[in-house]
Amino acid sequence: MTYLFPVLVAIAAALATAAMLWPLRKPSRHVYIGAIVVVPLLVLGLYRVVGTPAALDPAALQPVDAEMPASLDEAIAGLRAELDRNPAQPDGWVLLGRSYAMMDRFAEARDSYAEALKFVPDDAGLLVEAAQARAQADPDSRFDDEALAMLRKAAAIEPGNQRASWFIGIAHRQRGEDAQAASAWEALLPKVDEATALALRQQIDAAREAAGLPPLPAAAAAPTSEAPVDVASTEGLRVRVALDPDFASRVRLRGDATVFVIARVPGGPPMPIAVERHTLQDLPLDIVLDDGDGPMPTQKLSALPEVEVFARISASGDAARQDGDLESAAVRVALPAPAPVELVIGR
């Protein structure tokens, strides 16, 4: 199809906007919970090829003689047109849903995820995304009964799905079912690291107080296993990002400058496998990159043997590299990584 290569390029160029709106970004020190205390905006899509997800493989990319889409809207329109012609492409519907969400077109995002679920109804990750899209499309950002059913199905399919458990708790809180919310969140405590557990306990205690229950006993916050659970080694890649002190003393940077932490395939396409967006004033960062930070529904960090990780300061807020951006040295890491990756910007 003539749109294939041009739309891929146009969509890759949309990384800047997508990363800026990434809903599951994880503020420093709270890793995961801080990112979803409020129902987050869903994005980071637009790296799949229109109607041909398999074509993202670099070996499959072939230049074609076609006009480059003039805008992101045109690229999305091309994707929708292709799906109208050939709707049996769940990855395409997921991409379309993420694209619409990035543009705050939440009702259309909700409907696109619903189409994807017709083809892959038992994908736990997709069920969670679809439920979140329904909440975003709701005027009050509420998880309705259908969204809650999706989350429960996702949790049944994948009992370790932390996002499903968290959102189930939110749905119960929205309904005034505070005891059920606390129970859902308490089940997460053995699965997260100490810093995340501390943040999570605050939400649990608030729910328990609303339910007329006493605060959670301190012992219940500790993982049930003898050794603490290391989220970085079991569920993602822990990354620490700092600014070189000598550099910081010589150069004045704006505190609201954007910091991107990016993992990508070594020697592969420039599109990230996982990315988080923070600000310079958040440094030093201690975060976990995981599958929830990935822009592509079928290419996951957890499935890769190794990645290249680096951090970039972008004054423009654009995730695509610009003149004047500052980057740390890239670090190549075998997965799973037994220790955090240390990145220093300005060294």
DOMAR-830902 format. One record per residue (C-alpha): residue in one letter; residue number from 0; chain; x, y, z. Coordinates in steps of 0.001 Angstrom, whole numbers. Layout:
<sites>
<site rest="a" nr="NUM" kette="A" xx="X" yy="Y" zz="Z"/>
...
</sites>
This chain:
<sites>
<site rest="m" nr="0" kette="A" xx="0" yy="0" zz="0"/>
<site rest="t" nr="1" kette="A" xx="1311" yy="3458" zz="-857"/>
<site rest="y" nr="2" kette="A" xx="900" yy="4864" zz="2661"/>
<site rest="l" nr="3" kette="A" xx="3130" yy="2254" zz="4241"/>
<site rest="f" nr="4" kette="A" xx="6541" yy="3896" zz="4502"/>
<site rest="p" nr="5" kette="A" xx="5440" yy="7569" zz="4647"/>
<site rest="v" nr="6" kette="A" xx="3007" yy="6923" zz="7448"/>
<site rest="l" nr="7" kette="A" xx="5651" yy="4984" zz="9394"/>
<site rest="v" nr="8" kette="A" xx="7954" yy="8001" zz="9172"/>
<site rest="a" nr="9" kette="A" xx="5203" yy="10450" zz="10094"/>
<site rest="i" nr="10" kette="A" xx="4143" yy="8341" zz="13027"/>
<site rest="a" nr="11" kette="A" xx="7720" yy="7971" zz="14272"/>
<site rest="a" nr="12" kette="A" xx="8014" yy="11760" zz="14144"/>
<site rest="a" nr="13" kette="A" xx="5030" yy="11939" zz="16510"/>
<site rest="l" nr="14" kette="A" xx="7132" yy="10483" zz="19335"/>
<site rest="a" nr="15" kette="A" xx="7677" yy="13945" zz="20776"/>
<site rest="t" nr="16" kette="A" xx="4000" yy="14623" zz="21298"/>
<site rest="a" nr="17" kette="A" xx="3249" yy="11108" zz="22433"/>
<site rest="a" nr="18" kette="A" xx="5985" yy="11045" zz="25052"/>
<site rest="m" nr="19" kette="A" xx="4938" yy="14429" zz="26398"/>
<site rest="l" nr="20" kette="A" xx="1474" yy="13044" zz="27096"/>
<site rest="w" nr="21" kette="A" xx="2518" yy="9628" zz="28302"/>
<site rest="p" nr="22" kette="A" xx="-34" yy="8709" zz="30943"/>
<site rest="l" nr="23" kette="A" xx="1851" yy="6117" zz="32804"/>
<site rest="r" nr="24" kette="A" xx="4904" yy="8180" zz="33439"/>
<site rest="k" nr="25" kette="A" xx="6303" yy="7493" zz="36872"/>
<site rest="p" nr="26" kette="A" xx="7454" yy="10403" zz="38994"/>
<site rest="s" nr="27" kette="A" xx="10689" yy="9867" zz="40856"/>
<site rest="r" nr="28" kette="A" xx="10702" yy="7922" zz="44073"/>
<site rest="h" nr="29" kette="A" xx="7199" yy="6612" zz="43671"/>
<site rest="v" nr="30" kette="A" xx="8019" yy="4566" zz="40599"/>
<site rest="y" nr="31" kette="A" xx="4556" yy="3290" zz="39745"/>
<site rest="i" nr="32" kette="A" xx="1923" yy="4335" zz="42220"/>
<site rest="g" nr="33" kette="A" xx="2556" yy="8044" zz="41857"/>
<site rest="a" nr="34" kette="A" xx="1908" yy="7731" zz="38140"/>
<site rest="i" nr="35" kette="A" xx="-1576" yy="6374" zz="38576"/>
<site rest="v" nr="36" kette="A" xx="-2888" yy="7987" zz="41750"/>
<site rest="v" nr="37" kette="A" xx="-5123" yy="9901" zz="39370"/>
<site rest="v" nr="38" kette="A" xx="-6486" yy="8006" zz="36385"/>
<site rest="p" nr="39" kette="A" xx="-3644" yy="8753" zz="33954"/>
<site rest="l" nr="40" kette="A" xx="-3831" yy="9827" zz="30340"/>
<site rest="l" nr="41" kette="A" xx="-3201" yy="6983" zz="27970"/>
<site rest="v" nr="42" kette="A" xx="-689" yy="7413" zz="25181"/>
<site rest="l" nr="43" kette="A" xx="2618" yy="6688" zz="23608"/>
<site rest="g" nr="44" kette="A" xx="1458" yy="5045" zz="20433"/>
<site rest="l" nr="45" kette="A" xx="2123" yy="5851" zz="16816"/>
<site rest="y" nr="46" kette="A" xx="5099" yy="3589" zz="16099"/>
<site rest="r" nr="47" kette="A" xx="3249" yy="866" zz="14242"/>
<site rest="v" nr="48" kette="A" xx="2855" yy="789" zz="10511"/>
<site rest="v" nr="49" kette="A" xx="-548" yy="1510" zz="9029"/>
<site rest="g" nr="50" kette="A" xx="-2376" yy="-1776" zz="8606"/>
<site rest="t" nr="51" kette="A" xx="850" yy="-3779" zz="8591"/>
<site rest="p" nr="52" kette="A" xx="2157" yy="-4199" zz="12162"/>
<site rest="a" nr="53" kette="A" xx="4683" yy="-6807" zz="11060"/>
<site rest="a" nr="54" kette="A" xx="6328" yy="-4207" zz="8858"/>
<site rest="l" nr="55" kette="A" xx="7904" yy="-2591" zz="11890"/>
<site rest="d" nr="56" kette="A" xx="10596" yy="-5232" zz="11511"/>
<site rest="p" nr="57" kette="A" xx="13511" yy="-3262" zz="9948"/>
<site rest="a" nr="58" kette="A" xx="14061" yy="-6108" zz="7492"/>
<site rest="a" nr="59" kette="A" xx="10538" yy="-5633" zz="6184"/>
<site rest="l" nr="60" kette="A" xx="10769" yy="-1869" zz="5582"/>
<site rest="q" nr="61" kette="A" xx="10893" yy="-1041" zz="1899"/>
<site rest="p" nr="62" kette="A" xx="10930" yy="2525" zz="545"/>
<site rest="v" nr="63" kette="A" xx="7955" yy="3335" zz="-1659"/>
<site rest="d" nr="64" kette="A" xx="7154" yy="6134" zz="-4029"/>
<site rest="a" nr="65" kette="A" xx="4463" yy="8034" zz="-2173"/>
<site rest="e" nr="66" kette="A" xx="3624" yy="11372" zz="-680"/>
<site rest="m" nr="67" kette="A" xx="4519" yy="11962" zz="2947"/>
<site rest="p" nr="68" kette="A" xx="1408" yy="12655" zz="5040"/>
<site rest="a" nr="69" kette="A" xx="1270" yy="16397" zz="5643"/>
<site rest="s" nr="70" kette="A" xx="291" yy="16102" zz="9308"/>
<site rest="l" nr="71" kette="A" xx="-292" yy="13754" zz="12187"/>
<site rest="d" nr="72" kette="A" xx="-4027" yy="14076" zz="11562"/>
<site rest="e" nr="73" kette="A" xx="-3490" yy="12861" zz="8009"/>
<site rest="a" nr="74" kette="A" xx="-1410" yy="9903" zz="9203"/>
<site rest="i" nr="75" kette="A" xx="-4127" yy="8908" zz="11669"/>
<site rest="a" nr="76" kette="A" xx="-6763" yy="9315" zz="8971"/>
<site rest="g" nr="77" kette="A" xx="-4721" yy="6973" zz="6780"/>
<site rest="l" nr="78" kette="A" xx="-4587" yy="4427" zz="9582"/>
<site rest="r" nr="79" kette="A" xx="-8344" yy="4643" zz="10097"/>
<site rest="a" nr="80" kette="A" xx="-8987" yy="4288" zz="6379"/>
<site rest="e" nr="81" kette="A" xx="-6842" yy="1174" zz="6251"/>
<site rest="l" nr="82" kette="A" xx="-8682" yy="-329" zz="9223"/>
<site rest="d" nr="83" kette="A" xx="-12019" yy="428" zz="7572"/>
<site rest="r" nr="84" kette="A" xx="-10803" yy="-1506" zz="4536"/>
<site rest="n" nr="85" kette="A" xx="-9328" yy="-4357" zz="6544"/>
<site rest="p" nr="86" kette="A" xx="-10605" yy="-4317" zz="10142"/>
<site rest="a" nr="87" kette="A" xx="-9103" yy="-7645" zz="11234"/>
<site rest="q" nr="88" kette="A" xx="-5952" yy="-5975" zz="12587"/>
<site rest="p" nr="89" kette="A" xx="-6052" yy="-5723" zz="16386"/>
<site rest="d" nr="90" kette="A" xx="-2641" yy="-4053" zz="16616"/>
<site rest="g" nr="91" kette="A" xx="-3874" yy="-1388" zz="14236"/>
<site rest="w" nr="92" kette="A" xx="-6933" yy="-720" zz="16398"/>
<site rest="v" nr="93" kette="A" xx="-4735" yy="-476" zz="19491"/>
<site rest="l" nr="94" kette="A" xx="-2486" yy="2004" zz="17711"/>
<site rest="l" nr="95" kette="A" xx="-5507" yy="3999" zz="16611"/>
<site rest="g" nr="96" kette="A" xx="-6852" yy="4030" zz="20160"/>
<site rest="r" nr="97" kette="A" xx="-3554" yy="5327" zz="21524"/>
<site rest="s" nr="98" kette="A" xx="-3375" yy="7914" zz="18757"/>
<site rest="y" nr="99" kette="A" xx="-6843" yy="9234" zz="19527"/>
<site rest="a" nr="100" kette="A" xx="-6083" yy="9315" zz="23245"/>
<site rest="m" nr="101" kette="A" xx="-2928" yy="11305" zz="22564"/>
<site rest="m" nr="102" kette="A" xx="-5128" yy="13883" zz="20858"/>
<site rest="d" nr="103" kette="A" xx="-7664" yy="13875" zz="23718"/>
<site rest="r" nr="104" kette="A" xx="-10261" yy="12210" zz="21482"/>
<site rest="f" nr="105" kette="A" xx="-11151" yy="9789" zz="24235"/>
<site rest="a" nr="106" kette="A" xx="-14508" yy="8545" zz="22943"/>
<site rest="e" nr="107" kette="A" xx="-12879" yy="7502" zz="19682"/>
<site rest="a" nr="108" kette="A" xx="-10031" yy="5905" zz="21621"/>
<site rest="r" nr="109" kette="A" xx="-12565" yy="3925" zz="23670"/>
<site rest="d" nr="110" kette="A" xx="-14289" yy="2695" zz="20514"/>
<site rest="s" nr="111" kette="A" xx="-10994" yy="1735" zz="18875"/>
<site rest="y" nr="112" kette="A" xx="-9990" yy="-414" zz="21846"/>
<site rest="a" nr="113" kette="A" xx="-13413" yy="-2041" zz="21733"/>
<site rest="e" nr="114" kette="A" xx="-12717" yy="-3036" zz="18124"/>
<site rest="a" nr="115" kette="A" xx="-9341" yy="-4509" zz="19093"/>
<site rest="l" nr="116" kette="A" xx="-10979" yy="-6601" zz="21814"/>
<site rest="k" nr="117" kette="A" xx="-13238" yy="-8252" zz="19235"/>
<site rest="f" nr="118" kette="A" xx="-10147" yy="-10010" zz="17890"/>
<site rest="v" nr="119" kette="A" xx="-8139" yy="-10565" zz="21087"/>
<site rest="p" nr="120" kette="A" xx="-10685" yy="-10653" zz="23925"/>
<site rest="d" nr="121" kette="A" xx="-8381" yy="-12441" zz="26369"/>
<site rest="d" nr="122" kette="A" xx="-5350" yy="-10161" zz="26265"/>
<site rest="a" nr="123" kette="A" xx="-4953" yy="-8891" zz="29838"/>
<site rest="g" nr="124" kette="A" xx="-2903" yy="-5847" zz="28891"/>
<site rest="l" nr="125" kette="A" xx="-5390" yy="-4824" zz="26228"/>
<site rest="l" nr="126" kette="A" xx="-8296" yy="-5274" zz="28614"/>
<site rest="v" nr="127" kette="A" xx="-6642" yy="-2894" zz="31068"/>
<site rest="e" nr="128" kette="A" xx="-5977" yy="-317" zz="28344"/>
<site rest="a" nr="129" kette="A" xx="-9545" yy="-598" zz="27096"/>
<site rest="a" nr="130" kette="A" xx="-10923" yy="-142" zz="30613"/>
<site rest="q" nr="131" kette="A" xx="-8721" yy="2897" zz="31127"/>
<site rest="a" nr="132" kette="A" xx="-9901" yy="4350" zz="27809"/>
<site rest="r" nr="133" kette="A" xx="-13517" yy="3978" zz="28943"/>
<site rest="a" nr="134" kette="A" xx="-12705" yy="5898" zz="32112"/>
<site rest="q" nr="135" kette="A" xx="-11004" yy="8636" zz="30113"/>
<site rest="a" nr="136" kette="A" xx="-14038" yy="8970" zz="27866"/>
<site rest="d" nr="137" kette="A" xx="-16356" yy="9288" zz="30868"/>
<site rest="p" nr="138" kette="A" xx="-17145" yy="12920" zz="31793"/>
<site rest="d" nr="139" kette="A" xx="-16288" yy="12138" zz="35419"/>
<site rest="s" nr="140" kette="A" xx="-13311" yy="9859" zz="34622"/>
<site rest="r" nr="141" kette="A" xx="-15153" yy="6960" zz="36218"/>
<site rest="f" nr="142" kette="A" xx="-14671" yy="3246" zz="35558"/>
<site rest="d" nr="143" kette="A" xx="-18177" yy="2125" zz="34636"/>
<site rest="d" nr="144" kette="A" xx="-19498" yy="-1408" zz="35131"/>
<site rest="e" nr="145" kette="A" xx="-18180" yy="-2562" zz="31765"/>
<site rest="a" nr="146" kette="A" xx="-14725" yy="-1160" zz="32489"/>
<site rest="l" nr="147" kette="A" xx="-14682" yy="-2825" zz="35906"/>
<site rest="a" nr="148" kette="A" xx="-15663" yy="-6123" zz="34291"/>
<site rest="m" nr="149" kette="A" xx="-12725" yy="-5745" zz="31895"/>
<site rest="l" nr="150" kette="A" xx="-10344" yy="-5129" zz="34783"/>
<site rest="r" nr="151" kette="A" xx="-11614" yy="-8159" zz="36695"/>
<site rest="k" nr="152" kette="A" xx="-11229" yy="-10320" zz="33601"/>
<site rest="a" nr="153" kette="A" xx="-7669" yy="-9026" zz="33116"/>
<site rest="a" nr="154" kette="A" xx="-6853" yy="-9836" zz="36749"/>
<site rest="a" nr="155" kette="A" xx="-8292" yy="-13326" zz="36339"/>
<site rest="i" nr="156" kette="A" xx="-6241" yy="-13948" zz="33186"/>
<site rest="e" nr="157" kette="A" xx="-3078" yy="-12420" zz="34625"/>
<site rest="p" nr="158" kette="A" xx="-3247" yy="-12409" zz="38443"/>
<site rest="g" nr="159" kette="A" xx="25" yy="-10506" zz="38690"/>
<site rest="n" nr="160" kette="A" xx="-1183" yy="-7573" zz="36598"/>
<site rest="q" nr="161" kette="A" xx="-555" yy="-4635" zz="38920"/>
<site rest="r" nr="162" kette="A" xx="-2326" yy="-2038" zz="36788"/>
<site rest="a" nr="163" kette="A" xx="-5485" yy="-4117" zz="36795"/>
<site rest="s" nr="164" kette="A" xx="-5393" yy="-4404" zz="40586"/>
<site rest="w" nr="165" kette="A" xx="-4729" yy="-693" zz="41018"/>
<site rest="f" nr="166" kette="A" xx="-7565" yy="343" zz="38711"/>
<site rest="i" nr="167" kette="A" xx="-9944" yy="-2123" zz="40362"/>
<site rest="g" nr="168" kette="A" xx="-9187" yy="-332" zz="43609"/>
<site rest="i" nr="169" kette="A" xx="-9887" yy="3029" zz="41984"/>
<site rest="a" nr="170" kette="A" xx="-13180" yy="1738" zz="40602"/>
<site rest="h" nr="171" kette="A" xx="-14253" yy="606" zz="44065"/>
<site rest="r" nr="172" kette="A" xx="-13227" yy="3927" zz="45595"/>
<site rest="q" nr="173" kette="A" xx="-15273" yy="5763" zz="42989"/>
<site rest="r" nr="174" kette="A" xx="-18283" yy="3690" zz="44032"/>
<site rest="g" nr="175" kette="A" xx="-17747" yy="4359" zz="47725"/>
<site rest="e" nr="176" kette="A" xx="-16743" yy="724" zz="48238"/>
<site rest="d" nr="177" kette="A" xx="-13725" yy="1683" zz="50281"/>
<site rest="a" nr="178" kette="A" xx="-13129" yy="-1645" zz="52004"/>
<site rest="q" nr="179" kette="A" xx="-13000" yy="-3411" zz="48631"/>
<site rest="a" nr="180" kette="A" xx="-10611" yy="-770" zz="47306"/>
<site rest="a" nr="181" kette="A" xx="-8290" yy="-1239" zz="50259"/>
<site rest="s" nr="182" kette="A" xx="-8403" yy="-5002" zz="49808"/>
<site rest="a" nr="183" kette="A" xx="-7498" yy="-4739" zz="46116"/>
<site rest="w" nr="184" kette="A" xx="-4547" yy="-2478" zz="46881"/>
<site rest="e" nr="185" kette="A" xx="-3340" yy="-4530" zz="49848"/>
<site rest="a" nr="186" kette="A" xx="-2822" yy="-7431" zz="47469"/>
<site rest="l" nr="187" kette="A" xx="-276" yy="-5295" zz="45616"/>
<site rest="l" nr="188" kette="A" xx="1978" yy="-4717" zz="48612"/>
<site rest="p" nr="189" kette="A" xx="3976" yy="-7972" zz="48347"/>
<site rest="k" nr="190" kette="A" xx="4614" yy="-7263" zz="44669"/>
<site rest="v" nr="191" kette="A" xx="6205" yy="-3811" zz="44845"/>
<site rest="d" nr="192" kette="A" xx="9422" yy="-2372" zz="46199"/>
<site rest="e" nr="193" kette="A" xx="9718" yy="-562" zz="49510"/>
<site rest="a" nr="194" kette="A" xx="9398" yy="2987" zz="48154"/>
<site rest="t" nr="195" kette="A" xx="6317" yy="2100" zz="46138"/>
<site rest="a" nr="196" kette="A" xx="4802" yy="252" zz="49076"/>
<site rest="l" nr="197" kette="A" xx="5107" yy="3349" zz="51252"/>
<site rest="a" nr="198" kette="A" xx="3179" yy="5422" zz="48701"/>
<site rest="l" nr="199" kette="A" xx="628" yy="2665" zz="48233"/>
<site rest="r" nr="200" kette="A" xx="46" yy="2361" zz="51971"/>
<site rest="q" nr="201" kette="A" xx="-1080" yy="5984" zz="52071"/>
<site rest="q" nr="202" kette="A" xx="-3822" yy="5197" zz="49585"/>
<site rest="i" nr="203" kette="A" xx="-4766" yy="2036" zz="51461"/>
<site rest="d" nr="204" kette="A" xx="-4966" yy="3813" zz="54800"/>
<site rest="a" nr="205" kette="A" xx="-7142" yy="6552" zz="53276"/>
<site rest="a" nr="206" kette="A" xx="-9511" yy="3916" zz="51903"/>
<site rest="r" nr="207" kette="A" xx="-9558" yy="2011" zz="55191"/>
<site rest="e" nr="208" kette="A" xx="-10300" yy="5204" zz="57114"/>
<site rest="a" nr="209" kette="A" xx="-13201" yy="5974" zz="54771"/>
<site rest="a" nr="210" kette="A" xx="-14479" yy="2431" zz="55355"/>
<site rest="g" nr="211" kette="A" xx="-14267" yy="2835" zz="59143"/>
<site rest="l" nr="212" kette="A" xx="-11363" yy="406" zz="59397"/>
<site rest="p" nr="213" kette="A" xx="-8126" yy="875" zz="61359"/>
<site rest="p" nr="214" kette="A" xx="-4893" yy="1711" zz="59505"/>
<site rest="l" nr="215" kette="A" xx="-3051" yy="-1174" zz="57961"/>
<site rest="p" nr="216" kette="A" xx="-697" yy="-2842" zz="60453"/>
<site rest="a" nr="217" kette="A" xx="2920" yy="-2030" zz="59715"/>
<site rest="a" nr="218" kette="A" xx="3850" yy="-5695" zz="59295"/>
<site rest="a" nr="219" kette="A" xx="1379" yy="-6064" zz="56440"/>
<site rest="a" nr="220" kette="A" xx="3389" yy="-3648" zz="54301"/>
<site rest="a" nr="221" kette="A" xx="6358" yy="-5990" zz="54057"/>
<site rest="p" nr="222" kette="A" xx="6528" yy="-8585" zz="51287"/>
<site rest="t" nr="223" kette="A" xx="5420" yy="-12029" zz="52414"/>
<site rest="s" nr="224" kette="A" xx="8584" yy="-13654" zz="51139"/>
<site rest="e" nr="225" kette="A" xx="11728" yy="-13633" zz="53267"/>
<site rest="a" nr="226" kette="A" xx="13611" yy="-11546" zz="50720"/>
<site rest="p" nr="227" kette="A" xx="12205" yy="-8208" zz="49514"/>
<site rest="v" nr="228" kette="A" xx="10840" yy="-8181" zz="46024"/>
<site rest="d" nr="229" kette="A" xx="13040" yy="-6256" zz="43614"/>
<site rest="v" nr="230" kette="A" xx="10729" yy="-4784" zz="40997"/>
<site rest="a" nr="231" kette="A" xx="13680" yy="-3909" zz="38802"/>
<site rest="s" nr="232" kette="A" xx="14812" yy="-7503" zz="38456"/>
<site rest="t" nr="233" kette="A" xx="11402" yy="-9157" zz="38218"/>
<site rest="e" nr="234" kette="A" xx="9225" yy="-6738" zz="36288"/>
<site rest="g" nr="235" kette="A" xx="11375" yy="-4124" zz="34646"/>
<site rest="l" nr="236" kette="A" xx="14648" yy="-2283" zz="34425"/>
<site rest="r" nr="237" kette="A" xx="15635" yy="-6" zz="37277"/>
<site rest="v" nr="238" kette="A" xx="17352" yy="3166" zz="36132"/>
<site rest="r" nr="239" kette="A" xx="18992" yy="5927" zz="38149"/>
<site rest="v" nr="240" kette="A" xx="19535" yy="9267" zz="36435"/>
<site rest="a" nr="241" kette="A" xx="21596" yy="12141" zz="37824"/>
<site rest="l" nr="242" kette="A" xx="23129" yy="15395" zz="36598"/>
<site rest="d" nr="243" kette="A" xx="26895" yy="15636" zz="36821"/>
<site rest="p" nr="244" kette="A" xx="27626" yy="18002" zz="39782"/>
<site rest="d" nr="245" kette="A" xx="30469" yy="19832" zz="38057"/>
<site rest="f" nr="246" kette="A" xx="28388" yy="20332" zz="34936"/>
<site rest="a" nr="247" kette="A" xx="25420" yy="21516" zz="36998"/>
<site rest="s" nr="248" kette="A" xx="27621" yy="24102" zz="38738"/>
<site rest="r" nr="249" kette="A" xx="28785" yy="25557" zz="35432"/>
<site rest="v" nr="250" kette="A" xx="25593" yy="25479" zz="33371"/>
<site rest="r" nr="251" kette="A" xx="22255" yy="26985" zz="34285"/>
<site rest="l" nr="252" kette="A" xx="19331" yy="24901" zz="33069"/>
<site rest="r" nr="253" kette="A" xx="15636" yy="25472" zz="33498"/>
<site rest="g" nr="254" kette="A" xx="14069" yy="23315" zz="36170"/>
<site rest="d" nr="255" kette="A" xx="11104" yy="22549" zz="33936"/>
<site rest="a" nr="256" kette="A" xx="13296" yy="21250" zz="31113"/>
<site rest="t" nr="257" kette="A" xx="12129" yy="17805" zz="30064"/>
<site rest="v" nr="258" kette="A" xx="14121" yy="14683" zz="30876"/>
<site rest="f" nr="259" kette="A" xx="13406" yy="11561" zz="28839"/>
<site rest="v" nr="260" kette="A" xx="14647" yy="8165" zz="30006"/>
<site rest="i" nr="261" kette="A" xx="14673" yy="5839" zz="27010"/>
<site rest="a" nr="262" kette="A" xx="15323" yy="2153" zz="26361"/>
<site rest="r" nr="263" kette="A" xx="15625" yy="930" zz="22786"/>
<site rest="v" nr="264" kette="A" xx="16876" yy="-2055" zz="20812"/>
<site rest="p" nr="265" kette="A" xx="20669" yy="-1812" zz="20393"/>
<site rest="g" nr="266" kette="A" xx="21443" yy="-1093" zz="16764"/>
<site rest="g" nr="267" kette="A" xx="17740" yy="-1199" zz="15889"/>
<site rest="p" nr="268" kette="A" xx="15142" yy="1410" zz="14931"/>
<site rest="p" nr="269" kette="A" xx="15261" yy="4726" zz="16837"/>
<site rest="m" nr="270" kette="A" xx="11781" yy="4197" zz="18297"/>
<site rest="p" nr="271" kette="A" xx="11914" yy="3391" zz="22013"/>
<site rest="i" nr="272" kette="A" xx="10878" yy="124" zz="23560"/>
<site rest="a" nr="273" kette="A" xx="10162" yy="1985" zz="26796"/>
<site rest="v" nr="274" kette="A" xx="10235" yy="5676" zz="27672"/>
<site rest="e" nr="275" kette="A" xx="9389" yy="7910" zz="30621"/>
<site rest="r" nr="276" kette="A" xx="9141" yy="11686" zz="30774"/>
<site rest="h" nr="277" kette="A" xx="10193" yy="13724" zz="33807"/>
<site rest="t" nr="278" kette="A" xx="11514" yy="17225" zz="34485"/>
<site rest="l" nr="279" kette="A" xx="14999" yy="18392" zz="35361"/>
<site rest="q" nr="280" kette="A" xx="13903" yy="19389" zz="38844"/>
<site rest="d" nr="281" kette="A" xx="12979" yy="15714" zz="39465"/>
<site rest="l" nr="282" kette="A" xx="16646" yy="14707" zz="39278"/>
<site rest="p" nr="283" kette="A" xx="18108" yy="12554" zz="40657"/>
<site rest="l" nr="284" kette="A" xx="15641" yy="9948" zz="39420"/>
<site rest="d" nr="285" kette="A" xx="15223" yy="6358" zz="40568"/>
<site rest="i" nr="286" kette="A" xx="12656" yy="4746" zz="38281"/>
<site rest="v" nr="287" kette="A" xx="11659" yy="1422" zz="36769"/>
<site rest="l" nr="288" kette="A" xx="11119" yy="1047" zz="33034"/>
<site rest="d" nr="289" kette="A" xx="8748" yy="-1796" zz="32259"/>
<site rest="d" nr="290" kette="A" xx="6219" yy="-3034" zz="29707"/>
<site rest="g" nr="291" kette="A" xx="3773" yy="-337" zz="30786"/>
<site rest="d" nr="292" kette="A" xx="6162" yy="2278" zz="29377"/>
<site rest="g" nr="293" kette="A" xx="6188" yy="764" zz="25901"/>
<site rest="p" nr="294" kette="A" xx="4685" yy="2532" zz="22874"/>
<site rest="m" nr="295" kette="A" xx="4176" yy="-658" zz="20849"/>
<site rest="p" nr="296" kette="A" xx="1608" yy="-3221" zz="21995"/>
<site rest="t" nr="297" kette="A" xx="3453" yy="-6258" zz="20683"/>
<site rest="q" nr="298" kette="A" xx="7068" yy="-5314" zz="21402"/>
<site rest="k" nr="299" kette="A" xx="7720" yy="-5453" zz="25118"/>
<site rest="l" nr="300" kette="A" xx="10767" yy="-4714" zz="27199"/>
<site rest="s" nr="301" kette="A" xx="10378" yy="-7972" zz="29092"/>
<site rest="a" nr="302" kette="A" xx="10718" yy="-9960" zz="25855"/>
<site rest="l" nr="303" kette="A" xx="14127" yy="-8555" zz="24907"/>
<site rest="p" nr="304" kette="A" xx="17505" yy="-10088" zz="25789"/>
<site rest="e" nr="305" kette="A" xx="19181" yy="-6673" zz="25991"/>
<site rest="v" nr="306" kette="A" xx="18484" yy="-2968" zz="25551"/>
<site rest="e" nr="307" kette="A" xx="20362" yy="305" zz="25222"/>
<site rest="v" nr="308" kette="A" xx="19408" yy="2855" zz="27877"/>
<site rest="f" nr="309" kette="A" xx="20126" yy="6579" zz="27990"/>
<site rest="a" nr="310" kette="A" xx="18689" yy="9840" zz="29309"/>
<site rest="r" nr="311" kette="A" xx="18154" yy="13079" zz="27408"/>
<site rest="i" nr="312" kette="A" xx="17452" yy="16641" zz="28541"/>
<site rest="s" nr="313" kette="A" xx="15231" yy="18367" zz="26000"/>
<site rest="a" nr="314" kette="A" xx="14577" yy="22093" zz="26392"/>
<site rest="s" nr="315" kette="A" xx="11876" yy="21859" zz="23709"/>
<site rest="g" nr="316" kette="A" xx="10079" yy="18947" zz="25363"/>
<site rest="d" nr="317" kette="A" xx="10521" yy="16963" zz="22156"/>
<site rest="a" nr="318" kette="A" xx="11440" yy="13292" zz="22581"/>
<site rest="a" nr="319" kette="A" xx="13078" yy="13245" zz="19153"/>
<site rest="r" nr="320" kette="A" xx="16671" yy="14439" zz="19384"/>
<site rest="q" nr="321" kette="A" xx="17154" yy="18158" zz="18665"/>
<site rest="d" nr="322" kette="A" xx="20222" yy="20375" zz="18377"/>
<site rest="g" nr="323" kette="A" xx="21286" yy="21492" zz="21831"/>
<site rest="d" nr="324" kette="A" xx="19878" yy="18475" zz="23664"/>
<site rest="l" nr="325" kette="A" xx="22038" yy="16898" zz="26348"/>
<site rest="e" nr="326" kette="A" xx="22372" yy="13133" zz="26614"/>
<site rest="s" nr="327" kette="A" xx="23993" yy="10714" zz="28977"/>
<site rest="a" nr="328" kette="A" xx="26248" yy="8036" zz="27600"/>
<site rest="a" nr="329" kette="A" xx="24166" yy="5091" zz="26389"/>
<site rest="v" nr="330" kette="A" xx="24476" yy="1919" zz="28452"/>
<site rest="r" nr="331" kette="A" xx="23901" yy="-1495" zz="26947"/>
<site rest="v" nr="332" kette="A" xx="22197" yy="-3797" zz="29427"/>
<site rest="a" nr="333" kette="A" xx="21467" yy="-7525" zz="29368"/>
<site rest="l" nr="334" kette="A" xx="17995" yy="-8361" zz="30699"/>
<site rest="p" nr="335" kette="A" xx="16985" yy="-9078" zz="33350"/>
<site rest="a" nr="336" kette="A" xx="19445" yy="-6656" zz="34929"/>
<site rest="p" nr="337" kette="A" xx="20588" yy="-7626" zz="38444"/>
<site rest="a" nr="338" kette="A" xx="21482" yy="-4037" zz="39384"/>
<site rest="p" nr="339" kette="A" xx="20202" yy="-549" zz="38551"/>
<site rest="v" nr="340" kette="A" xx="21558" yy="1192" zz="35473"/>
<site rest="e" nr="341" kette="A" xx="23382" yy="4412" zz="36388"/>
<site rest="l" nr="342" kette="A" xx="23081" yy="7287" zz="33905"/>
<site rest="v" nr="343" kette="A" xx="24813" yy="10657" zz="34370"/>
<site rest="i" nr="344" kette="A" xx="23963" yy="13622" zz="32141"/>
<site rest="g" nr="345" kette="A" xx="26684" yy="16176" zz="31455"/>
<site rest="r" nr="346" kette="A" xx="29655" yy="14072" zz="32474"/>
</sites>
